[in-house]
Amino acid sequence: MATSQNNTVVKVAGSVVGIALVLFAGIFLFIGIVFLILSAVFLEVNKSHAENYIPTEAVISEIRISSDSSDAYATYVVDGKKLKAKLDAYSSDMYEGQQIEIYYNPENPSDVTYLEGMRIFTTVFTIVGVVLTIVGLIPLIIGIVIIVKCNKKAKAQVSMADEMKPADYSDRYTNNDDDRYGGLGEGIE
């Protein structure tokens, strides 16, 4: 009886651990997949900008760093007109006076993108997404294996318990007062 209770405790504990691992993994997988989707979106935007925007040389004219954001501004010339625009990416290695290549929208020259910065951003999102997805997959697989093993063990113990039930021989013997010895012959007196 104690062995049966110990097995039940082990099965329940194993199932709880397996389910906890699956839930833990689900969080990492979800976040990893979100990062991968965002990196794919950024990659597509970068590709679109590279194909449809016009490259030009620019100079970082201003960097604003505050407690909640860091922004870089670039000046550039389009059709002889000097423009200044906030870049869509900032990196700590940027400095004022740095020459960079930006891409501007030919229909709206103040709409610019700094593709090099966006490529770095996209790469970081991709790496984080892959790492989080792998970190999520490992406990997911382990959790599923634990749950499956616990379920198999539980089914095996239930079937063993069924096989070990005492046999019911009531249908083989008659309950007759003259047959006091379970139908083994004539009553012995």
N, CA and C of each residue as an Amber inpcrd file, in Angstrom:
protein
   567
   0.8260000  -1.1980000   0.0000000   0.0000000   0.0000000   0.0000000
   0.8690000   1.2600000   0.0000000   1.9440000   1.2570000   0.8090000
   2.8280000   2.4150000   0.8830000   3.5220000   2.6350000  -0.4430000
   3.8940000   1.5630000  -1.1190000   4.5380000   1.6850000  -2.4310000
   3.5880000   2.3290000  -3.4260000   2.3320000   1.9430000  -3.3760000
   1.3350000   2.5250000  -4.2830000   1.1850000   4.0170000  -4.0260000
   1.1690000   4.4180000  -2.7530000   1.0590000   5.8370000  -2.4210000
   2.3130000   6.5910000  -2.8600000   3.4910000   5.9980000  -2.6470000
   4.7370000   6.6270000  -3.0870000   4.7400000   6.8060000  -4.5980000
   4.2920000   5.7980000  -5.3230000   4.2310000   5.8950000  -6.7900000
   3.2740000   6.9870000  -7.2240000   2.1580000   7.1100000  -6.5340000
   1.1880000   8.1480000  -6.8660000   1.7960000   9.5280000  -6.6320000
   2.5060000   9.7020000  -5.5130000   3.1470000  10.9810000  -5.2110000
   4.1850000  11.3140000  -6.2760000   4.9860000  10.3220000  -6.6690000
   6.0130000  10.5300000  -7.6920000   5.3660000  10.9030000  -9.0220000
   4.2720000  10.2190000  -9.3850000   3.5820000  10.5280000 -10.6510000
   3.0280000  11.9430000 -10.6450000   2.3960000  12.3160000  -9.5400000
   1.8110000  13.6590000  -9.4540000   2.9170000  14.7110000  -9.4840000
   3.9680000  14.4780000  -8.7100000   5.0840000  15.4320000  -8.6920000
   5.7220000  15.5370000 -10.0740000   5.9050000  14.4110000 -10.7410000
   6.4740000  14.4230000 -12.0930000   5.5920000  15.1770000 -13.0650000
   4.2910000  14.9730000 -12.9610000   3.3640000  15.6860000 -13.8460000
   3.3930000  17.1830000 -13.5750000   3.4530000  17.5680000 -12.3000000
   3.5020000  18.9920000 -11.9470000   4.7840000  19.6180000 -12.4880000
   5.9130000  18.9220000 -12.3180000   7.1880000  19.4320000 -12.8390000
   7.1140000  19.5500000 -14.3600000   6.5690000  18.5390000 -15.0110000
   6.4430000  18.5700000 -16.4750000   5.5780000  19.7270000 -16.9440000
   4.4540000  19.9210000 -16.2930000   3.5530000  21.0180000 -16.6720000
   4.2210000  22.3610000 -16.4130000   4.9290000  22.4890000 -15.2750000
   5.6360000  23.7460000 -14.9730000   6.6880000  24.0360000 -16.0400000
   7.4150000  23.0070000 -16.4620000   8.4200000  23.2070000 -17.5190000
   7.7720000  23.6380000 -18.8290000   6.6520000  23.0320000 -19.1670000
   5.9580000  23.3990000 -20.4080000   5.4880000  24.8580000 -20.3350000
   4.9340000  25.2680000 -19.1870000   4.4870000  26.6600000 -19.0430000
   5.6650000  27.6240000 -19.1000000   6.7470000  27.2910000 -18.3910000
   7.9630000  28.1030000 -18.4160000   8.4770000  28.2390000 -19.8470000
   8.5250000  27.1190000 -20.5370000   8.9990000  27.1150000 -21.9220000
   8.0870000  27.9460000 -22.8150000   6.7860000  27.8630000 -22.5570000
   5.8330000  28.6140000 -23.3690000   6.0720000  30.1050000 -23.3280000
   6.4370000  30.6080000 -22.1660000   6.7180000  32.0400000 -22.0240000
   7.9220000  32.4240000 -22.8840000   9.0110000  31.6480000 -22.7600000
  10.2060000  31.9480000 -23.5450000   9.9440000  31.7810000 -25.0400000
   9.2200000  30.7220000 -25.3960000   8.9080000  30.5240000 -26.8160000
   8.0920000  31.6870000 -27.3690000   7.0950000  32.1100000 -26.6160000
   6.2510000  33.2120000 -27.0700000   7.0790000  34.4740000 -27.2990000
   7.8900000  34.8360000 -26.3040000   8.7110000  36.0430000 -26.4310000
   9.7170000  35.8880000 -27.5720000  10.3380000  34.7090000 -27.6820000
  11.3000000  34.4650000 -28.7580000  10.6600000  34.5900000 -30.1280000
   9.4700000  34.0380000 -30.2700000   8.7770000  34.1020000 -31.5570000
   8.3690000  35.5400000 -31.8700000   7.9510000  36.2960000 -30.8460000
   7.6180000  37.7190000 -31.0700000   8.8530000  38.4670000 -31.5720000
  10.0070000  38.2210000 -30.9450000  11.2390000  38.8770000 -31.3920000
  11.5730000  38.4770000 -32.8320000  11.4040000  37.2100000 -33.1710000
  11.7020000  36.7700000 -34.5410000  10.7480000  37.4090000 -35.5510000
   9.4820000  37.5250000 -35.1780000   8.5110000  38.1730000 -36.0710000
   8.8770000  39.6450000 -36.2580000   9.2100000  40.3090000 -35.1560000
   9.6030000  41.7260000 -35.2590000  10.8660000  41.8930000 -36.1000000
  11.8280000  40.9910000 -35.9420000  13.0380000  41.1080000 -36.7600000
  12.7240000  40.8810000 -38.2320000  11.7810000  39.9970000 -38.5290000
  11.3710000  39.7910000 -39.9330000  10.6900000  41.0460000 -40.4780000
   9.8740000  41.6950000 -39.6410000   9.2180000  42.9400000 -40.0630000
  10.2690000  44.0250000 -40.3160000  11.2150000  44.1680000 -39.3720000
  12.2820000  45.1700000 -39.5500000  13.0950000  44.8760000 -40.8070000
  13.3740000  43.6130000 -41.0430000  14.1410000  43.2240000 -42.2260000
  13.3960000  43.6160000 -43.5000000  12.0990000  43.3920000 -43.5060000
  11.2910000  43.7450000 -44.6760000  11.2310000  45.2610000 -44.8610000
  11.1010000  45.9950000 -43.7670000  11.0920000  47.4620000 -43.8540000
  12.4380000  47.9590000 -44.3800000  13.5310000  47.3840000 -43.8420000
  14.8620000  47.7740000 -44.3190000  15.0080000  47.4970000 -45.8090000
  14.5340000  46.3420000 -46.2370000  14.6220000  45.9790000 -47.6530000
  13.8200000  46.9600000 -48.5050000  12.6360000  47.2930000 -48.0410000
  11.7900000  48.2450000 -48.7690000  12.4540000  49.6110000 -48.8570000
  13.0370000  50.0570000 -47.7410000  13.7120000  51.3560000 -47.7460000
  14.9360000  51.3390000 -48.6620000  15.6750000  50.2460000 -48.6530000
  16.8610000  50.1630000 -49.5120000  16.4650000  50.1910000 -50.9860000
  15.3140000  49.6240000 -51.3040000  14.8680000  49.5740000 -52.7010000
  14.1810000  50.8660000 -53.1450000  13.4450000  51.5040000 -52.2330000
  12.6000000  52.6330000 -52.6300000  13.1090000  54.0010000 -52.1810000
  14.0050000  54.0430000 -51.2290000  14.5430000  55.3070000 -50.7510000
  15.8530000  55.5970000 -51.4780000  16.2710000  56.8230000 -51.4160000
  17.4820000  57.2450000 -52.1210000  18.6100000  57.4420000 -51.1080000
  19.7640000  56.8200000 -51.3470000  20.8730000  56.9960000 -50.4070000
  21.5170000  58.3710000 -50.5840000  22.0050000  58.9140000 -49.4910000
  22.7390000  60.1780000 -49.5170000  23.6730000  60.2390000 -48.3160000
  24.7010000  61.0560000 -48.4570000  25.6410000  61.2560000 -47.3470000
  25.0250000  62.2530000 -46.3700000  25.2540000  62.0050000 -45.0940000
  24.7460000  62.8950000 -44.0490000  25.7980000  63.0100000 -42.9550000
  25.6250000  64.0200000 -42.1260000  26.5140000  64.2320000 -40.9870000
  25.6470000  64.2520000 -39.7340000  26.0800000  63.5370000 -38.7090000
  25.3500000  63.5960000 -37.4400000  25.6130000  64.9740000 -36.8490000
  24.5460000  65.7350000 -36.7720000  24.6950000  67.1250000 -36.3390000
  24.3550000  67.3220000 -34.8670000  23.6210000  66.3920000 -34.2880000
  23.2220000  66.5690000 -32.9000000  22.8810000  65.2020000 -32.3000000
  23.2760000  65.0410000 -31.0460000  22.9040000  63.8430000 -30.2910000
  22.2940000  64.3190000 -28.9830000  21.0890000  63.8530000 -28.7100000
  20.3950000  64.2240000 -27.4780000  20.2480000  62.9610000 -26.6260000
  20.8150000  63.0050000 -25.4490000  20.7260000  61.8660000 -24.5390000
  20.0400000  62.3290000 -23.2710000  18.9800000  61.6380000 -22.9120000
  18.2670000  61.9410000 -21.6660000  18.0600000  60.6290000 -20.9150000
  17.4290000  60.7180000 -19.7790000  17.2300000  59.5130000 -18.9530000
  16.2990000  58.4990000 -19.6120000  15.4200000  58.9680000 -20.4990000
  14.4660000  58.0410000 -21.0930000  14.6600000  57.7980000 -22.5960000
  15.5470000  58.5300000 -23.2400000  15.7710000  58.2800000 -24.6670000
  17.1060000  58.8460000 -25.1270000  17.5440000  58.3330000 -26.2380000
  18.7530000  58.8360000 -26.9020000  18.4200000  58.9850000 -28.3770000
  18.6420000  60.1580000 -28.9040000  18.2950000  60.4350000 -30.2920000
  19.4730000  61.0760000 -31.0160000  19.5770000  60.7390000 -32.2880000
  20.6020000  61.3530000 -33.1340000  19.8990000  62.0590000 -34.2870000
  20.4400000  63.2110000 -34.6570000  19.8940000  63.9920000 -35.7680000
  20.9850000  64.1450000 -36.8110000  20.5770000  64.0800000 -38.0620000
  21.5380000  64.2060000 -39.1590000  21.1220000  65.3360000 -40.0810000
  22.1210000  65.9960000 -40.6490000  21.8660000  66.9990000 -41.6840000
  22.3650000  66.4320000 -43.0000000  21.6440000  66.7770000 -44.0520000
  21.9470000  66.2620000 -45.3810000  21.3610000  67.2240000 -46.4040000
  21.7530000  67.0480000 -47.6480000  21.3090000  67.9560000 -48.7050000
  20.5380000  67.1530000 -49.7520000  19.3330000  67.6790000 -50.1000000
  18.5190000  67.0850000 -51.1650000  18.1240000  68.2120000 -52.1120000
  18.4940000  68.0740000 -53.3640000  18.1890000  69.0820000 -54.3990000
  18.6520000  70.4740000 -53.9610000  19.8380000  70.5520000 -53.3800000
  20.4220000  71.8230000 -52.9770000  19.8450000  72.3920000 -51.6940000
  18.9130000  71.7040000 -51.0820000  18.2800000  72.1990000 -49.8620000
  18.8180000  71.4010000 -48.6670000  19.3060000  72.1230000 -47.6330000
  19.8460000  71.4820000 -46.4380000  18.6850000  71.1000000 -45.5140000
  18.6760000  69.8270000 -45.1100000  17.6120000  69.3080000 -44.2480000
  18.2160000  68.6950000 -42.9860000  17.3920000  68.6380000 -41.9490000
  17.8020000  67.9930000 -40.6970000  16.6620000  67.0570000 -40.2820000
  17.0270000  65.8180000 -39.9160000  16.0050000  64.8550000 -39.5280000
  16.5150000  63.9660000 -38.3940000  15.5730000  63.5380000 -37.6070000
  15.8890000  62.5960000 -36.5250000  16.0610000  61.2110000 -37.1450000
  17.1400000  60.5300000 -36.7560000  17.3870000  59.1800000 -37.2630000
  16.5180000  58.1690000 -36.5220000  16.1870000  57.0940000 -37.2180000
  15.3430000  56.0690000 -36.6080000  16.1260000  55.0870000 -35.7450000
  17.4350000  55.2620000 -35.6530000  18.2650000  54.3870000 -34.8230000
  19.3750000  55.2100000 -34.1970000  19.7180000  54.8220000 -32.9850000
  20.8240000  55.4770000 -32.2850000  21.7500000  54.4000000 -31.7430000
  23.0370000  54.6710000 -31.7770000  24.0360000  53.7570000 -31.2450000
  25.0060000  54.5630000 -30.4050000  25.5170000  53.9520000 -29.3450000
  26.4120000  54.6670000 -28.4420000  27.7500000  55.0240000 -29.0970000
  28.0510000  54.3970000 -30.2210000  29.3080000  54.7390000 -30.8950000
  29.1540000  55.9020000 -31.8840000  27.9530000  56.4670000 -31.9700000
  27.7510000  57.6520000 -32.8160000  28.3530000  58.8790000 -32.1410000
  28.7620000  59.8050000 -32.9550000  29.2890000  61.0570000 -32.4060000
  28.9530000  62.1880000 -33.3730000  28.8720000  63.3910000 -32.8310000
  28.5640000  64.5580000 -33.6610000  29.7100000  64.7830000 -34.6440000
  29.3490000  65.0660000 -35.8850000  30.3280000  65.2660000 -36.9480000
  30.6200000  63.9850000 -37.7320000  30.0940000  62.8640000 -37.2680000
  30.3180000  61.5800000 -37.9550000  29.5830000  61.5750000 -39.2880000
  30.2740000  61.1230000 -40.3240000  29.6410000  60.9990000 -41.6410000
  29.0060000  59.6130000 -41.7500000  27.7480000  59.6060000 -42.1850000
  27.0160000  58.3500000 -42.3330000  26.2350000  58.3780000 -43.6370000
  25.7410000  57.2280000 -44.0230000  24.8610000  57.1580000 -45.1840000
  23.4460000  56.9260000 -44.6850000  22.5380000  57.7820000 -45.1470000
  21.1330000  57.6180000 -44.8080000  20.3520000  57.4480000 -46.1090000
  19.1060000  57.0260000 -45.9610000  18.2070000  56.8710000 -47.1110000
  17.0050000  57.7620000 -46.8530000  16.6250000  58.5360000 -47.8730000
  15.4620000  59.4040000 -47.7110000  14.3820000  59.0360000 -48.7170000
  13.1630000  59.3180000 -48.3320000  11.9990000  59.0520000 -49.1700000
  11.9480000  60.1310000 -50.2440000  11.9720000  59.7600000 -51.5250000
  11.9710000  60.7780000 -52.5810000  10.6950000  61.6300000 -52.5930000
   9.6050000  61.0850000 -52.0780000   8.3570000  61.8440000 -52.0270000
   8.2840000  62.7590000 -50.8110000   9.0700000  62.4490000 -49.7850000
   9.0980000  63.2510000 -48.5670000  10.5290000  63.1910000 -48.0200000
  11.4110000  64.0710000 -48.4980000  12.8360000  64.0000000 -48.1340000
  13.1400000  64.1070000 -46.6360000  12.1930000  64.5570000 -45.8280000
  12.4430000  64.6010000 -44.3830000  12.1920000  63.2410000 -43.7200000
  11.6540000  62.2970000 -44.4820000  11.4530000  60.9280000 -44.0040000
  12.7290000  60.1380000 -44.3280000  13.5410000  59.8830000 -43.2860000
  14.8300000  59.2190000 -43.5060000  14.9470000  57.9560000 -42.6630000
  15.8770000  57.1240000 -43.0820000  16.2120000  55.9430000 -42.2980000
  17.7180000  55.7440000 -42.3270000  18.2310000  55.2810000 -41.2060000
  19.6430000  54.9630000 -41.0940000  19.7310000  53.4390000 -41.1230000
  19.8860000  52.9000000 -42.3170000  19.8110000  51.4540000 -42.5020000
  20.8750000  50.6990000 -41.7140000  22.0530000  51.2550000 -41.5880000
  23.0970000  50.5490000 -40.8320000  22.6550000  50.3460000 -39.3820000
  22.0830000  51.3720000 -38.8100000  21.5700000  51.2580000 -37.4470000
  20.4090000  50.2790000 -37.3630000  19.5370000  50.3110000 -38.3520000
  18.4080000  49.3930000 -38.3690000  18.8750000  47.9510000 -38.5920000
  19.9440000  47.7630000 -39.3630000  20.4780000  46.4060000 -39.5600000
  20.9990000  45.8500000 -38.2430000  21.6760000  46.6950000 -37.4830000
  22.1760000  46.2640000 -36.1730000  20.9890000  45.9190000 -35.2730000
  19.9880000  46.7730000 -35.2780000  18.7840000  46.5580000 -34.4810000
  18.1130000  45.2400000 -34.8820000  17.9810000  45.0050000 -36.1790000
  17.3700000  43.7740000 -36.6830000  18.1930000  42.5530000 -36.2940000
  19.5050000  42.6620000 -36.3840000  20.3820000  41.5490000 -36.0060000
  20.2290000  41.2210000 -34.5280000  20.1900000  42.2370000 -33.6870000
  20.0260000  42.0090000 -32.2510000  18.6850000  41.3250000 -31.9780000
  17.6220000  41.7860000 -32.6090000  16.3040000  41.1740000 -32.4200000
  16.3130000  39.7240000 -32.8870000  16.9900000  39.4500000 -33.9880000
  17.0620000  38.0830000 -34.4930000  17.8170000  37.1880000 -33.5130000
  18.9560000  37.6510000 -33.0330000  19.7570000  36.8470000 -32.0980000
  18.9740000  36.5920000 -30.8070000  18.3640000  37.6290000 -30.2560000
  17.5770000  37.4660000 -29.0290000  16.4110000  36.5010000 -29.2780000
  15.7510000  36.6370000 -30.4190000  14.6350000  35.7470000 -30.7450000
  15.0660000  34.2970000 -30.8500000  16.1930000  34.0490000 -31.5110000
  16.6930000  32.6750000 -31.6530000  17.0710000  32.1050000 -30.2920000
  17.7830000  32.8900000 -29.4880000  18.2090000  32.4090000 -28.1650000
  16.9960000  32.0980000 -27.2880000  16.0320000  33.0040000 -27.2420000
  14.8430000  32.7710000 -26.4160000  14.0390000  31.5780000 -26.9210000
  13.9700000  31.3960000 -28.2200000  13.2530000  30.2500000 -28.7710000
  13.9480000  28.9480000 -28.3880000  15.2690000  28.9060000 -28.4830000
  16.0080000  27.7010000 -28.0930000  15.8650000  27.4600000 -26.5940000
  15.9920000  28.5320000 -25.8020000  15.8320000  28.4050000 -24.3500000
  14.4260000  27.9030000 -24.0190000  13.4500000  28.2540000 -24.8190000
  12.0870000  27.7740000 -24.6080000  11.8790000  26.3500000 -25.0890000
  12.5330000  25.9690000 -26.1770000  12.3330000  24.6240000 -26.7300000
  12.8930000  23.5340000 -25.8230000  14.0270000  23.7890000 -25.2070000
  14.6710000  22.7470000 -24.3850000  13.7740000  22.3340000 -23.2100000
  13.2970000  23.2670000 -22.3630000  12.4130000  22.8230000 -21.2830000
  11.0620000  22.3180000 -21.7890000  10.6220000  22.7990000 -22.9500000
   9.3740000  22.2930000 -23.5120000   9.5090000  20.8060000 -23.8150000
  10.5830000  20.4280000 -24.4670000  10.8060000  19.0190000 -24.8020000
  10.9510000  18.1890000 -23.5230000  11.7450000  18.6860000 -22.5670000
  11.9340000  17.9610000 -21.3090000  10.5960000  17.8110000 -20.5770000
   9.8170000  18.8760000 -20.5280000   8.5130000  18.8290000 -19.8600000
   7.5710000  17.8390000 -20.5110000   7.5310000  17.8160000 -21.8250000
   6.6630000  16.8700000 -22.5380000   7.1090000  15.4400000 -22.2620000
   8.4220000  15.2050000 -22.2780000   8.9380000  13.8550000 -21.9940000
   8.5460000  13.4290000 -20.5780000   8.6830000  14.3210000 -19.6050000
   8.3160000  14.0000000 -18.2190000   6.8290000  13.6710000 -18.1250000
   5.9870000  14.4750000 -18.7480000   4.5380000  14.2460000 -18.6970000
   4.1950000  12.9070000 -19.3440000   4.7760000  12.6220000 -20.4990000
   4.4900000  11.3600000 -21.1970000   4.9480000  10.1770000 -20.3510000
   6.1380000  10.2500000 -19.7740000   6.6420000   9.1480000 -18.9360000
   5.7650000   8.9450000 -17.7140000   5.3400000  10.0340000 -17.0850000
   4.4690000   9.9070000 -15.9130000   3.1400000   9.2780000 -16.2960000
   2.5890000   9.6680000 -17.4380000   1.3270000   9.0850000 -17.8870000
   1.4850000   7.6110000 -18.2220000   2.5840000   7.2340000 -18.8830000
   2.8260000   5.8230000 -19.1910000   2.9880000   5.0160000 -17.9160000
   3.7250000   5.5630000 -16.9630000   3.9440000   4.8710000 -15.6920000
   2.6160000   4.6980000 -14.9610000   1.7840000   5.7360000 -14.9870000
   0.4890000   5.6570000 -14.3170000  -0.3920000   4.5990000 -14.9770000
  -0.4120000   4.5610000 -16.3070000  -1.2200000   3.5550000 -17.0200000
  -0.6970000   2.1570000 -16.7540000   0.6210000   1.9940000 -16.7090000
   1.2090000   0.6810000 -16.4490000   0.8550000   0.2220000 -15.0460000
   0.8790000   1.1170000 -14.0690000   0.5530000   0.7290000 -12.7030000
  -0.9290000   0.4180000 -12.5580000  -1.7850000   1.1330000 -13.2900000
  -3.2120000   0.8360000 -13.2380000  -3.4720000  -0.5370000 -13.8270000
  -2.8340000  -0.8630000 -14.9430000  -3.0580000  -2.1730000 -15.5500000
  -2.4650000  -3.2800000 -14.6880000  -1.3330000  -3.0170000 -14.0070000
  -0.7710000  -4.0050000 -13.0890000  -1.7090000  -4.2230000 -11.9070000
  -2.2990000  -3.1630000 -11.4240000  -3.2260000  -3.2710000 -10.3020000
  -4.4450000  -4.0860000 -10.7200000  -4.8980000  -3.9030000 -11.9580000
  -6.0260000  -4.6900000 -12.4540000  -5.6690000  -6.1660000 -12.5240000
  -4.4640000  -6.4790000 -12.9420000  -4.0360000  -7.8710000 -13.0430000
  -3.8700000  -8.5050000 -11.6780000  -3.5460000  -7.7130000 -10.6660000
  -3.2700000  -8.2560000  -9.3440000  -4.5070000  -8.3200000  -8.4570000
  -5.6710000  -7.9520000  -8.9520000  -6.8980000  -8.0250000  -8.1670000
  -7.1630000  -9.4850000  -7.8210000  -7.6810000  -9.7320000  -6.6450000
  -8.0180000 -11.1230000  -6.3030000  -9.0760000 -11.6330000  -7.2590000
  -8.9140000 -12.8560000  -7.6310000  -9.8600000 -13.4690000  -8.5700000
 -11.2100000 -13.6350000  -7.9100000 -12.2190000 -13.4720000  -8.6740000
 -13.5860000 -13.6550000  -8.1990000 -14.0780000 -14.9990000  -8.7200000
 -14.1330000 -15.9820000  -7.8170000 -14.5320000 -17.3420000  -8.2050000
 -15.9640000 -17.6330000  -7.8180000 -16.7330000 -16.6220000  -7.5210000
 -18.0950000 -16.8480000  -7.0320000 -18.9710000 -17.5540000  -8.0710000
 -18.6780000 -17.3550000  -9.3410000 -19.4920000 -17.9960000 -10.3560000
 -19.1240000 -19.4660000 -10.5470000 -18.0010000 -19.8940000 -10.0120000
 -17.5730000 -21.2880000 -10.1810000 -18.1000000 -22.2060000  -9.0790000
 -18.4540000 -21.6670000  -8.0130000 -18.8950000 -22.4830000  -6.8770000
 -20.3150000 -22.1130000  -6.5090000 -21.0100000 -23.0630000  -6.0780000
 -22.3840000 -22.8030000  -5.6580000 -22.3940000 -22.5680000  -4.1660000
 -23.3100000 -21.8160000  -3.7480000 -23.4610000 -21.5750000  -2.3220000
 -24.5830000 -22.4710000  -1.8220000 -24.2750000 -23.7060000  -1.5700000
 -25.2460000 -24.7060000  -1.1680000 -24.8520000 -25.2190000   0.2170000
 -25.8230000 -25.2930000   1.0890000 -25.5330000 -25.7650000   2.4490000
 -24.9850000 -27.1830000   2.4370000 -25.4250000 -27.9940000   1.4710000
 -24.9420000 -29.3670000   1.3880000 -23.5370000 -29.4000000   0.8200000
 -23.1590000 -28.3260000   0.1760000 -21.8460000 -28.2820000  -0.4720000
 -20.9610000 -27.3260000   0.3080000 -20.5600000 -27.7060000   1.4970000
 -19.8080000 -26.8390000   2.3880000 -18.3940000 -26.6310000   1.9350000
 -17.9000000 -27.4140000   1.0060000 -16.5120000 -27.3360000   0.6190000
 -16.3230000 -26.7500000  -0.7830000 -17.2450000 -25.9030000  -1.2110000
 -17.1200000 -25.1600000  -2.4430000 -17.2100000 -26.0200000  -3.6930000
 -18.0030000 -27.0310000  -3.6720000 -18.2330000 -27.8400000  -4.8620000
 -17.0800000 -28.7780000  -5.1610000 -16.3250000 -29.1610000  -4.1690000
 -15.2050000 -30.0540000  -4.3990000 -15.5990000 -31.5270000  -4.2620000
 -16.8070000 -31.7180000  -4.2250000 -17.2610000 -33.1300000  -4.1190000
 -18.3650000 -33.2120000  -3.0670000 -18.5950000 -34.4210000  -2.6740000
 -19.6220000 -34.6630000  -1.6820000 -19.1720000 -34.0930000  -0.3520000
 -20.1040000 -33.6310000   0.3650000 -19.8030000 -33.0940000   1.6820000
 -19.1790000 -34.1460000   2.5860000 -18.1970000 -33.8100000   3.3110000
 -17.5360000 -34.7250000   4.2140000 -18.0780000 -34.4610000   5.6110000
 -18.4180000 -35.5600000   6.2970000 -18.9830000 -35.3610000   7.6140000
 -18.1310000 -35.9620000   8.6650000
